Amino acid sequence: MRIYRGFEEEIELKSPVVAVGSFDGVHLGHRRILQYLVRSAQDSCAQSVVVTFDPHPQKALHPESDFFVINTLDKNLQLIEREGVDAAIVIPFTPTFSKLSYVDFVEQYLIGRVHAGAIVMGPNHAIGHNREGNHALLTECCLKHGVRVVELPELLMHEVGVHSSKIRKAIMAGDLETANEMLGYRYEGMKR
């Protein structure tokens, strides 16, 4: 998997299928998105690309909080690569970057720099300042650029959605059985 650090170097991709998110933990819900991403890219003879952030947006915006990441960025990138993704773009996440509107993010970065042909997103996912860019607004924004937006349904486990926040709660509660089940692998803790 090719890893780009920010947008300083030339990104040579042709109409890739793109997924955007923190992908912390690369849990079963993330993996379903990544598998769809890879299949969709292969079906259209394109590349599969993950756009992610470092540090995690919660860490950048609320450094004093007790928020913790499930895995290091390197571990998350290894797990993303295992799913067969062609490239990952790691964007430095800063308070200034967080103020970018979803329209500017899509037009300047996803279309302007990455040349996205399609965007795949999970349920309840949103991008841009204050998470304004939900599925409906992204679809409307991307339509005028000929970019398709696909929202996948939520992955449920025991009638509960699989989310990084739920895995963090399970880890905090010492319920590693639930955390491991949602992750799809054994949580080893953070190496600090």
Secondary structure as UniProt FT lines:
FT   STRAND          2..5
FT   TURN            6..7
FT   STRAND          17..20
FT   TURN            24..25
FT   HELIX           28..43
FT   TURN            44..45
FT   STRAND          48..54
FT   HELIX           57..61
FT   TURN            63..64
FT   HELIX           73..82
FT   TURN            83..84
FT   STRAND          87..92
FT   HELIX           95..98
FT   HELIX           102..104
FT   HELIX           105..111
FT   TURN            112..113
FT   STRAND          118..121
FT   TURN            123..124
FT   HELIX           129..131
FT   HELIX           135..143
FT   TURN            144..146
FT   STRAND          148..151
FT   STRAND          156..157
FT   TURN            158..159
FT   STRAND          160..161
FT   HELIX           164..172
FT   TURN            173..174
FT   HELIX           176..183
//
